[in-house]
Amino acid sequence: MAENTKRPRETAISGGMDTGGKPMPATETRASAVAQARERRNLTQQQLADALGVNRVSIARLEAGTRSPSMALALRIARELGEPVEALFGGER
């Protein structure tokens, strides 16, 4: 077998999103905002999922913070809940 000949990294980080040195918003905060907005509208996860045309598990995972929505889904969620997308998913710089 050939010896591992990978090049060494030239920088301390290997990529990713530039957050300007600030930590990204906590996932729980983002998820809590969606859950709180949904509850203010007196919607169950299933009702929100049905209105958006997604599976209830998708909403549960989003609220639990284990998944992030696509841009299109984030916009649909914001529209359905009557909230600015920035209030639900961040947007502060």
Secondary structure as a PSIPRED ss2 file (coil, helix, strand):
# PSIPRED VFORMAT (PSIPRED V4.0)

   1 M C   1.000  0.000  0.000
   2 A C   1.000  0.000  0.000
   3 E C   1.000  0.000  0.000
   4 N C   1.000  0.000  0.000
   5 T C   1.000  0.000  0.000
   6 K C   1.000  0.000  0.000
   7 R C   1.000  0.000  0.000
   8 P C   1.000  0.000  0.000
   9 R C   1.000  0.000  0.000
  10 E C   1.000  0.000  0.000
  11 T C   1.000  0.000  0.000
  12 A C   1.000  0.000  0.000
  13 I C   1.000  0.000  0.000
  14 S C   1.000  0.000  0.000
  15 G C   1.000  0.000  0.000
  16 G C   1.000  0.000  0.000
  17 M C   1.000  0.000  0.000
  18 D C   1.000  0.000  0.000
  19 T C   1.000  0.000  0.000
  20 G C   1.000  0.000  0.000
  21 G C   1.000  0.000  0.000
  22 K C   1.000  0.000  0.000
  23 P C   1.000  0.000  0.000
  24 M C   1.000  0.000  0.000
  25 P C   1.000  0.000  0.000
  26 A C   1.000  0.000  0.000
  27 T H   0.000  1.000  0.000
  28 E H   0.000  1.000  0.000
  29 T H   0.000  1.000  0.000
  30 R H   0.000  1.000  0.000
  31 A H   0.000  1.000  0.000
  32 S H   0.000  1.000  0.000
  33 A H   0.000  1.000  0.000
  34 V H   0.000  1.000  0.000
  35 A H   0.000  1.000  0.000
  36 Q H   0.000  1.000  0.000
  37 A H   0.000  1.000  0.000
  38 R H   0.000  1.000  0.000
  39 E H   0.000  1.000  0.000
  40 R H   0.000  1.000  0.000
  41 R C   1.000  0.000  0.000
  42 N C   1.000  0.000  0.000
  43 L C   1.000  0.000  0.000
  44 T C   1.000  0.000  0.000
  45 Q H   0.000  1.000  0.000
  46 Q H   0.000  1.000  0.000
  47 Q H   0.000  1.000  0.000
  48 L H   0.000  1.000  0.000
  49 A H   0.000  1.000  0.000
  50 D H   0.000  1.000  0.000
  51 A H   0.000  1.000  0.000
  52 L H   0.000  1.000  0.000
  53 G C   1.000  0.000  0.000
  54 V C   1.000  0.000  0.000
  55 N C   1.000  0.000  0.000
  56 R H   0.000  1.000  0.000
  57 V H   0.000  1.000  0.000
  58 S H   0.000  1.000  0.000
  59 I H   0.000  1.000  0.000
  60 A H   0.000  1.000  0.000
  61 R H   0.000  1.000  0.000
  62 L H   0.000  1.000  0.000
  63 E H   0.000  1.000  0.000
  64 A H   0.000  1.000  0.000
  65 G C   1.000  0.000  0.000
  66 T C   1.000  0.000  0.000
  67 R C   1.000  0.000  0.000
  68 S C   1.000  0.000  0.000
  69 P C   1.000  0.000  0.000
  70 S C   1.000  0.000  0.000
  71 M H   0.000  1.000  0.000
  72 A H   0.000  1.000  0.000
  73 L H   0.000  1.000  0.000
  74 A H   0.000  1.000  0.000
  75 L H   0.000  1.000  0.000
  76 R H   0.000  1.000  0.000
  77 I H   0.000  1.000  0.000
  78 A H   0.000  1.000  0.000
  79 R H   0.000  1.000  0.000
  80 E H   0.000  1.000  0.000
  81 L H   0.000  1.000  0.000
  82 G C   1.000  0.000  0.000
  83 E C   1.000  0.000  0.000
  84 P C   1.000  0.000  0.000
  85 V H   0.000  1.000  0.000
  86 E H   0.000  1.000  0.000
  87 A H   0.000  1.000  0.000
  88 L H   0.000  1.000  0.000
  89 F H   0.000  1.000  0.000
  90 G C   1.000  0.000  0.000
  91 G C   1.000  0.000  0.000
  92 E C   1.000  0.000  0.000
  93 R C   1.000  0.000  0.000
